[in-house]
Amino acid sequence: MHEELFKKMVQSIVDGDSDASTELAKESITIGIPPLQAITDGFVIGVNTVGDAFGRGEAFLPELVMAGEAMKAAIAVLNPELKKQGTERRMLGKVVLATVEGDIHEIGKTLVGTMLNSSGFEVFDLGVDASPDKIIGKAIEVNADIIGMSALLTTTMVKQKEVIETLEKEGLRGRFKVMIGGAPITRDWFKSIKADGYSEDAIGAVKIAKQLVGAE
């Protein structure tokens, strides 16, 4: 019945058009489409389409960033409506996300946060230059399932290790799954610091997060 509108929603994400996704989200509310349906039958399909294209090397980081922004814009319109109707999306888990202390790279982490959020995770983004104490403190406060840490510099990678060591020292390691990412991160580094998951891109991060909470 609303197939055309859903197709437009998908296209707005594929095009990375935040204005269009915002308008389409508003239109769906006006004509009475349940917000959850607008997300799952429309916008999320767009995110997955771009994600799959990225995985095949047919889409690139700028397109992924723009798709993420368009998704964020649509969710911002639909979330209040979801809460009003009491049909909030079933959240798969809580993720505390941060770029580690000494590092101020934002884009990759923000993109991961947007993708996780649109895939059903509740995300607490601590921004950049976050100390181990701040990251762990927030994870305890919100009872997070996953701690996600990004590092773009070889000099700040060690902070990922520091967080894991602090968790072990304080007897909290078993309480949180730890995901790491960022340009200099390798499988060897991931293994050496005993993290639970690692991904090279935002799409992979969603897949790993789902696996860590048993939803994949």
FENSUL-V654153 format. One record per helix or strand of 3 or more residues. SS is the DSSP state (@ for helix, = for strand). FROM is the first residue (numbers start at 1). LEN is the number of residues. If there is no record, write none. Layout:
ss->SS from->FROM len->LEN
ss->SS from->FROM len->LEN
//
This chain:
ss->@ from->3 len->12
ss->@ from->18 len->13
ss->@ from->35 len->21
ss->@ from->61 len->25
ss->= from->93 len->8
ss->@ from->107 len->12
ss->= from->121 len->5
ss->@ from->132 len->11
ss->= from->146 len->5
ss->@ from->158 len->12
ss->@ from->173 len->3
ss->= from->177 len->5
ss->@ from->187 len->6
ss->= from->197 len->3
ss->@ from->202 len->11
//
